[in-house]
Amino acid sequence: MSRLGIVLYHGIDNGAELAQYGRLAEEAGFESLWVTERYFHEETFSLLGFLAAATQRLKLGVGVVNPYTRNPALVAMASATLDRLSGGRFLLGLGRSEKSVIQDKLGIPYGKARATLEETVVTIRRLLAGERVTSSSGHFRLNGARLALLPMQPRLPIYLAAIGTKGLRLAGAMADGVLLNAYVPPAYVGYAVTEVRQAATAAGRDAGAIDIACMLVVRLTDDPVSIRPSLKQRLVRLLDEPHVGEILLDKGGFDPGLLGPLRATIRQDGEQAATRFISDDMVEAFYVVGPAAHCQERIAAYRQAGVTLPLLLPRLEDFRRVAAALHP
């Protein structure tokens, strides 16, 4: 059976609803269920603790938390606790988040994000191995920190979220898996996998052992044309992000030259006006959209590009329908 995961979007109303989603994913045969962290929505570790009690076999992942809002010692505590509560089913996803959220909204100094993330992985690994950690350099200060409990898994999997070359290489050098951004075309996946595998080999690691996970934004519909305008507007916002738009278009097989006029139009006339720069081919490449058979073909295209763990990301209201139609 092919590996396949599914992601819970935001908007959970209560525990009974959350338990239903967990049991549905488990009964449908998904390998893993992931929750995402978005400020200021549901708190992820609370969701995962509840899901650990509501399920029995399903792996439970977070994609992703960051080392700014939670000290690495707190992330290690939560990870070890969840892994024990779930019987060894927890998957930890880490990322840098964004300066606009961490520093501008939350008032936490951002600093050198990649170095901070690297330090975080090393610290969490040591703590989860039962070591006593003292650190007087870098972003964090720990003085003899040691966990009183350890995870059930001998090596709890750590996935690093990455988009650009340096982030992908960091994942290849030190993580158990990479978590590719939602809204990436299969052509970009090919580039990303090459960077991850090459970095792993250079670090003396088994490149083939690194899991390539990717969130696939799914819109299951028999009338994809009718929803294209809203999908194009979301792509406008994505491509407006500095550096993100450049690398996704360049490595995804599209012309980065459109970013100048697209961004100028956003500033002058708004996002809706800028959707004229988003072609139907771009919608097809960045989304998994259409009837179930076509969505299955698109998932297969991501596998062919190198994704070893596709993670379906439907809207919450479509979770049941997508799980039923696209389950493993």
Summary of the structure (lengths in Angstrom):
residues: 328
radius of gyration: 19.7
end to end distance: 6.8
largest distance: 58.9
contacts: 1100
relative contact order: 0.13
helix: 52%
strand: 16%
